[in-house]
Amino acid sequence: MLRLNAISLLQFRNYLQREFRFTERIVGICGSNGAGKTNLLDAIYYLSFSKSYLGRSDSQNVHHGSAGMRLEGTYELDGEPQQLSCVLRENNRKELTLNGSEYKKFSDHIGRLPAVMIAPDDVILISGGSEERRKFLDTLLSQLNKTYLHWLIDYNKLLLQRNSLLKRAAEYGQLDEALLQVLNDQLLEKGNSIFRERKQFLTAFLARTGEIYRNIAGKDDGLSLAYDSQLLHGDFSAQLRGSRQKDLQLQRTTVGIHRDDLQFLMDMVPFKSEASQGQRKSLLFALKLAEWETLREKKGFSPILLLDDVFEKLDEQRMFQLLNRVCSETDAQVFITDTHEERLRKQLEDLGAGFQIVELTINN
C-alpha cells in the first residue's frame, strides 16, 4: 500500500513555503483558479518522476523571483516509511534523495513511488500527434521495466547520432559507411527489443482500455484500438536498408520504433475525426485508468492517482462511474481538484468513503 502522508513545497511555482498533511485516502483540493490546485498535484507528480507533468523546465517551476526550490514528501510503502526530497540548487543542479541516499541516476527512481495524473490538456493524447501517444506508452512501460527505460534512452541517443551522421554526409558530400553500419547494428538491437516489448504489452493493455471505455461510456461506440508500427509490416533491418537513399535525402531516419503510434478507430474511421467531446473524454479516462490499473497489478499496490479538474470534463453519470472505480473499489490514494467545494464534497460524500478537503486561497 502506497500513501503520501505529507508534502512540503519551498519556492515551487506559486508556493513560497507551504506544507500539507494528508489524513485520508481520498483528498479533495478546492479553490478558485490561480489558487495553486494544479501546482500541488504537479508537485506530487514531480516527486514520483523528478520532473513536471506539465512539461515545464526545472527553472520554470521555481517561484517567481526566487533561486532554487525544494520538494519533500513523507510516504509509507507497504508499512515502511519513505522520505523523499528533490532539490533544485541555484546553479540549476538537481538532487533527488530517498531515505538519505542520493540517486546517481534519476531513471533509477522511476516506478519506485508510481503516480498517474489526469489533467485537462491530456485530451491531446487523443487528438494530437503520434509523439504524445508514444510518450504516454513509454512513461508507463518505463515504470514497469527498468530495462525498457534503458533501451529507450540508448535508442534515442543512437537515433540522434545517426541523424547527425546523415546531416554531415549531406553537408560534406561524403558518408562514413563504417560508422553508419555500427549505428545501424546498435539501432536494430535496441529498436527490436523495444518493438517486442511494446507489441506484447499492448495486446492486453488495449483490450483493458476498451473494457474500461465501455464501463465509463455505457456502450462501446464501435471503438477499436490497435498498435501501429512499421515493424509489424517487415523486418527492421530490411526496412533500414531500404530507406537508405530516402534517409540520406531527408537527413533523418525515416523508419523505426520512433514512428510507432496507437491507432484509435470508431466504426473503422479515425476516432478523433468522428468522436464527440464526451467520447474523447471517455477514451482519455479509459487510457489513463488502464495505465493506473496495470501499474497496480504489476506493482502489487495502487499508484497515487491525481485527478485535476475532472468534473469539468465528464457528465455526472460518467463521473460517478470513474470515481466509483478508483475510490470505492480499490485502496488507492486519490487527489481530486475542483473549483466548487460543494460539488466536490457532494461527489465524495456519494462515494461513501472517508475523505479530506484541502481549501486553497490565492495567497495560500
PyMOL commands that set and color helices and strands:
alter all, ss='L'
color gray80, all
select helices_A, chain A and resi 37-49+58-61+106-108+120-127+130-144+146-172+177-217+230-233+236-242+244-250+257-259+271-274+277-299+310-312+316-328+341-351
alter helices_A, ss='H'
color red, helices_A
select strands_A, chain A and resi 2-12+15-21+26-30+69-77+80-88+94-98+101-102+115-118+223-228+261-266+269-270+304-307+334-338+355-359
alter strands_A, ss='S'
color yellow, strands_A
deselect
rebuild
show_as cartoon
